[in-house]
Amino acid sequence: MHIKSTNNLPNTPIIGFIGRLEPYKGVETLIKSIPFLKNKFDSFQVWIIGDGHQKQYLEQLSIKLNLTDKILFYGAQLSIESFLKKFSLLVVPSLSEALGIIALEGLAAKLPVIASNIDGLVEIIKDNTTGFLVPPNDPKALADKITFVIENYQFAQQIANQGYLFCKQNFDIKILAEKLYLLYKSLVS
């Protein structure tokens, strides 16, 4: 199947990951989902931004699975904004998270976000409302959801816009500062 450039989806969609390359971030799940995607799409790339203890293992896994034509490892970056602008969607396949800051960054960039259905992410990503949820550590489910987003990109963009509004309404620094001010003011009264 060749993806046509419709609904703002480029001919070569870029599936992005940003984070530490550590086991709890679930990058191995993302890499293991790619063979399923290769069976569906001719053209796509996976950009992995980050560094960590698993970097060499993940690079070797991509070689073992014959995925070097699909995966680009960019290492740690000082600024992620330019990458977020190039991504078609953001994947957060974590196995554990305290608070998914990168999911918030994805929402703020108006990207469709696919995240693991775990504590720390479900407070931000509401399935089919602010983003998309998948079971953790399930490469096939992740591939199926990525496929859904690519094949239904106009719908995914609508969800991304709702995610952006959710992020702006609940995590904007000015709004948080105002809420904190009102809380302190009520405590002093």
Sequence and secondary structure as in RCSB ss.txt:
>XXXX:A:sequence
MHIKSTNNLPNTPIIGFIGRLEPYKGVETLIKSIPFLKNKFDSFQVWIIGDGHQKQYLEQLSIKLNLTDKILFYG
AQLSIESFLKKFSLLVVPSLSEALGIIALEGLAAKLPVIASNIDGLVEIIKDNTTGFLVPPNDPKALADKITFVI
ENYQFAQQIANQGYLFCKQNFDIKILAEKLYLLYKSLVS
>XXXX:A:secstr
      TT  SS EEEEES  SGGGTHHHHHHHHHHHHTT SS EEEEE   TTHHHHHHHHHHTT TTTEEEEE
  S  HHHHHH SEEEE  S  SS HHHHHHHHTT  EEEESSTTTTTT  BTTTBEEE TT HHHHHHHHHHHH
HTHHHHHHHHHHHHHHHHHHH HHHHHHHHHHHHHHHH 
